[in-house]
Amino acid sequence: MKLSILGALIFVGWSTALQSQQHIHGQGSVFIVQEDDLWQVQFILPASDILGFENRPENQQQQQLFEQFEEKQKHFENLIKFDSKCTQRNNIHGAFELGESEHDEEHGHQHKSDHEHNDIDILYLIECHDDVSQISFPILNPSNNLQNLEVQWSTQTGQGSTMIDANQRQLRWP
C-alpha cells in the first residue's frame, strides 16, 4: 500500500516550506500525512536541542550521546505514540549530517559554514489498523532542550496545524 500522489504532494510541499523556514532552537517540526492505514511522519529537530551539539561528535561523551539517540530514533514509539496498535513499515530514514567529516576534508567536499545550524531529519512510515484519535509526543521530555513542536497534518478527517509543548504533549482529532 502506498501513499497517494495527493498525500505525497502535500508532504513534499510541507517539507519544502519547512526547508525555507528559520532554524529555531527549542522548536522542532513534525509533518503527518495519513492515507487509510498508513501514516507518514517526518520529524525535523534541531540537533543542539536533542544532542547538545550541532557538529560531529568531538569527544567520547558526545559520541555516546549521538549513538544513544541514533538507537532511540530507530523505534518510532520513542518519538511519537498513537492511541491504537501500530507497526513501523520502513527502516527509518534518519539524516544525521552533523558538520564536516575527515572524509569531506580529504576529498575537498563543500562544507556548511561554522555558523549554520544542523537539524536531525527522521522519516517514518507507520501502519495503524484501528482508528487513531490521539497522538502523543514522548520526544518532548526533560532529557533534552526541545521545548515545543510545530505539528502539521493531513488526515482522512482533515488538515491542520498546532504547537505542542512539553506541558501538553497530545494531539487529538474530534
C-alpha positions as CSV (number, residue, x, y, z in Angstrom):
1,M,0.0,0.0,0.0
2,K,1.4,3.4,-0.9
3,L,0.6,7.0,0.0
4,S,-1.5,8.6,-2.7
5,I,0.0,11.2,-5.0
6,L,-2.0,13.9,-3.3
7,G,-0.7,12.9,0.1
8,A,2.8,12.8,-1.1
9,L,2.5,16.2,-2.8
10,I,1.1,17.7,0.5
11,F,4.0,16.1,2.4
12,V,6.6,17.4,-0.2
13,G,5.1,20.8,-0.1
14,W,5.3,21.0,3.7
15,S,8.8,19.7,3.6
16,T,9.8,22.3,1.1
17,A,8.2,25.0,3.1
18,L,10.0,23.8,6.2
19,Q,13.4,23.9,4.5
20,S,12.9,27.6,3.9
21,Q,11.9,28.3,7.5
22,Q,14.2,29.7,10.1
23,H,16.0,27.3,12.4
24,I,14.7,28.0,15.9
25,H,16.4,26.4,18.9
26,G,14.0,24.7,21.3
27,Q,11.5,24.1,18.5
28,G,11.1,21.2,16.1
29,S,8.6,20.4,13.4
30,V,6.5,17.4,12.6
31,F,4.6,16.6,9.4
32,I,2.0,13.9,9.5
33,V,0.1,12.5,6.4
34,Q,-2.4,9.7,6.6
35,E,-4.0,7.6,3.9
36,D,-6.1,4.7,5.0
37,D,-4.0,2.7,7.4
38,L,-0.7,4.3,6.5
39,W,0.8,7.3,8.4
40,Q,3.9,9.1,7.1
41,V,5.6,11.1,9.9
42,Q,8.6,13.4,9.4
43,F,10.5,15.0,12.3
44,I,12.9,17.9,11.8
45,L,14.6,18.6,15.1
46,P,17.4,21.0,16.0
47,A,20.5,18.8,16.7
48,S,21.6,21.1,19.5
49,D,18.3,20.5,21.4
50,I,18.4,16.8,21.0
51,L,22.2,16.1,21.3
52,G,23.5,19.2,23.0
53,F,25.8,19.9,20.0
54,E,25.4,20.5,16.2
55,N,28.6,19.3,14.6
56,R,30.3,15.9,14.5
57,P,31.0,14.5,18.0
58,E,34.2,15.9,19.3
59,N,34.7,13.7,22.3
60,Q,33.7,10.4,23.9
61,Q,30.7,11.9,25.7
62,Q,29.3,13.5,22.5
63,Q,29.9,10.3,20.6
64,Q,27.9,8.4,23.3
65,L,25.0,10.9,23.1
66,F,25.0,10.6,19.3
67,E,24.9,6.8,19.4
68,Q,22.2,6.8,22.1
69,F,19.9,9.0,20.1
70,E,20.6,7.1,16.9
71,E,19.5,3.9,18.6
72,K,16.5,5.6,20.2
73,Q,15.1,7.0,17.0
74,K,15.0,3.6,15.4
75,H,11.8,2.9,17.2
76,F,9.1,5.4,16.4
77,E,7.4,5.0,19.8
78,N,10.3,6.8,21.4
79,L,9.3,10.0,19.5
80,I,5.6,9.6,18.7
81,K,2.8,7.3,20.1
82,F,-0.5,6.6,18.6
83,D,-3.6,5.6,20.7
84,S,-4.0,2.4,18.7
85,K,-1.7,-0.5,17.9
86,C,0.6,0.5,15.1
87,T,3.7,-1.0,13.5
88,Q,6.6,0.6,11.7
89,R,6.7,-0.3,8.0
90,N,10.0,1.0,7.0
91,N,13.6,1.1,8.1
92,I,13.6,4.7,9.2
93,H,15.3,7.3,7.2
94,G,17.3,9.5,9.6
95,A,19.6,12.2,8.4
96,F,22.4,12.7,10.9
97,E,24.6,15.0,8.9
98,L,26.4,16.9,11.6
99,G,29.0,19.2,10.1
100,E,32.3,18.2,8.5
101,S,33.9,14.8,8.5
102,E,37.5,13.8,7.9
103,H,36.4,12.2,4.6
104,D,34.9,15.5,3.4
105,E,38.2,17.4,4.3
106,E,40.3,14.8,2.4
107,H,38.2,14.9,-0.7
108,G,37.5,18.6,-0.9
109,H,33.7,18.4,-0.4
110,Q,31.9,21.6,0.3
111,H,31.1,22.3,3.9
112,K,28.5,24.1,5.8
113,S,29.6,27.3,7.4
114,D,30.5,27.1,11.1
115,H,27.5,29.4,11.8
116,E,25.0,27.1,10.1
117,H,22.7,25.1,12.3
118,N,22.2,21.4,11.8
119,D,18.9,19.5,12.1
120,I,18.1,15.9,12.5
121,D,15.6,14.7,9.9
122,I,13.7,11.5,10.6
123,L,11.1,9.9,8.4
124,Y,8.7,7.0,9.5
125,L,6.1,5.0,7.6
126,I,3.7,3.6,10.2
127,E,0.7,1.3,9.8
128,C,-2.3,1.5,12.2
129,H,-5.2,-0.8,11.5
130,D,-7.5,0.9,14.1
131,D,-8.8,4.5,14.1
132,V,-6.4,7.0,15.6
133,S,-7.9,9.8,17.6
134,Q,-4.9,10.9,19.6
135,I,-1.1,11.1,19.2
136,S,1.4,12.0,21.9
137,F,5.0,13.1,21.6
138,P,7.3,11.5,24.1
139,I,10.3,13.3,22.4
140,L,9.2,16.3,24.4
141,N,10.7,15.5,27.7
142,P,13.1,17.0,30.3
143,S,16.1,14.9,29.0
144,N,16.6,17.4,26.1
145,N,16.2,21.1,25.3
146,L,13.4,20.6,22.8
147,Q,10.5,22.7,24.2
148,N,7.8,22.5,21.5
149,L,6.9,21.0,18.2
150,E,5.1,22.7,15.3
151,V,2.8,19.9,14.1
152,Q,1.1,20.0,10.7
153,W,-1.1,17.2,9.5
154,S,-3.3,16.0,6.7
155,T,-5.5,13.0,7.6
156,Q,-8.7,11.5,6.2
157,T,-10.6,13.6,8.7
158,G,-9.0,16.9,7.8
159,Q,-5.9,19.2,7.8
160,G,-4.5,21.4,10.4
161,S,-1.5,22.7,12.4
162,T,-0.8,23.4,16.0
163,M,2.0,24.0,18.5
164,I,2.6,21.2,21.0
165,D,4.7,21.7,24.1
166,A,6.1,19.6,27.0
167,N,3.1,20.5,29.2
168,Q,0.6,19.4,26.6
169,R,2.1,16.6,24.5
170,Q,-1.1,15.3,23.0
171,L,-2.7,16.0,19.6
172,R,-6.4,14.9,19.4
173,W,-8.8,14.7,16.5
174,P,-12.5,15.1,17.1
